[in-house]
Amino acid sequence: MESLRKQLTESMPPVFAGRSLDQLTGNAVRWRTIQNKRANKEVPEECFLRHGSRKVLVVREPFLDWWLGQLV
């Protein structure tokens, strides 16, 4: 799991647009699925920031903490 975290940390910027999540993870994590989980309060809010009224940014470290925890 540490190897996967290292690879993702190296390939993902610290903060990025949510809609780029599919591409950054090679479609392993789908933004549409994350949006649904977020609406159901299944993903911690600290994983996200808002930019303007609509754009949602993903904060890499808390997001990876949550997502990798789901894989175990």
C-alpha positions, 0 to 999 in steps of 0.5 A: 500500500505504501508503494501505491501511495508513493506513486500517487503522491508523485503523480498527483498535484497537492490540490487539483480539480475534481473532474481530473481525478479519473485521468490522474488515477488511470480511471481507478477512481471515478469522479462521478462515484466520488461525487455520489459518495460525497453527497451521501457524506461517505467521504470526509469534507476535508478532502475537498475545497471549493473554488467559486460557486461550482468548482470542487478541488480535491486535496491530495493527502486527506483524499489519499488517506481516505481512499487507501483506507477504503482498499484495506 
